Amino acid sequence: MYNILVTGGNGQLGSELKEIAHNYQNYNFLFTDVSDLDITAHYEVRDFIERNNINVIINCAAYTAVDKSESEPELSNAVNHLAVANFAQIAKYKNIKLIHISTDYVFDGTNYKPYTETDLPNPKSVYGQTKLDGELALQKINPADSIIIRTSWVYSKFGNNFVKTMLHFAESRDEISVVADQIGSPTNAEDLAQAILTILPKINNKSVEFFHYSNEGVCSWYDFAKAIFEIKGISIKVKPIESKQYPTLAERPFYAVLSKISIKKKFAIDIKHWRISLTRLE
């Protein structure tokens, strides 16, 4: 029996894990969020893990307000870096499996081919830097049976995301402008949740390992928006623009496609194309 602590339980990925938890009878889940557990407090986390006999941690918690991170670097660092170090230390001491979720924002987006796990990170934002610092802390402490999964462009029926934003805009607009020069791969959070629980019992490594996960296929945010409206049968004009026409506080990677070769090869999982997964969204 796995006693699994899922942090960020009310976020997109945590909520999708809740949705499918009943399909895994040998997994006992404990979902927490910021109101239940301060993941930056080492002794509070350690006490929670010991009291509940936790033997797996899935860390979905993150400070994901990318632009706000530029003005709140300490909070971003506490959640995205220091809390990860907490989990790594406890996982090493207690021999606990640890799955940590990271991001494509650790890369600078100047690649010309999909990023592999061995490509050199070079974040261009506070958010990206704090997520990288979390990765580095986990690597340095190096608990066995720990993996880092980088993902990108996550959406679901829960929380705030690009899909929901587009559908909200469509309620009151006849035309919308969307950035067309940032390229990546959307990730359906339900697909990622399924993948995590599928690979969980197969994790067996002496050192921290990296894997990338998103849905298959490549698109721009403009392409993504067009597909959302097409699938939902919404008639709205979508105008492509350049990033410089939509300035943001935090710099976004222009190319954020992640190679999934490693995770597919090691764990023999099938990954759906992003358009197919998008059709399943309610």
Secondary structure, DSSP 8 states (H G I E B T S, - for coil): -EEEEEESTTSHHHHHHHHHGGG-TTEEEEE--TTT--TT-HHHHHHHHHHTT--EEEE------TTGGGT-HHHHHIIIIIHHHHHHHHHHHHT-EEEEEEEGGGS-S--SS-B-TTS-----SHHHHHHHHHHHHHHHH--TTEEEEEE-SEE-SSSS-HHHHHHHHHTT-SEEEEE-S-EE--EEHHHHHHHHHHHGGG---SS-EEEE---BS-EEHHHHHHHHHHHHT---EEEEE-GGGS--SS---SB--B--HHHHHHH-----BHHHHHTT--
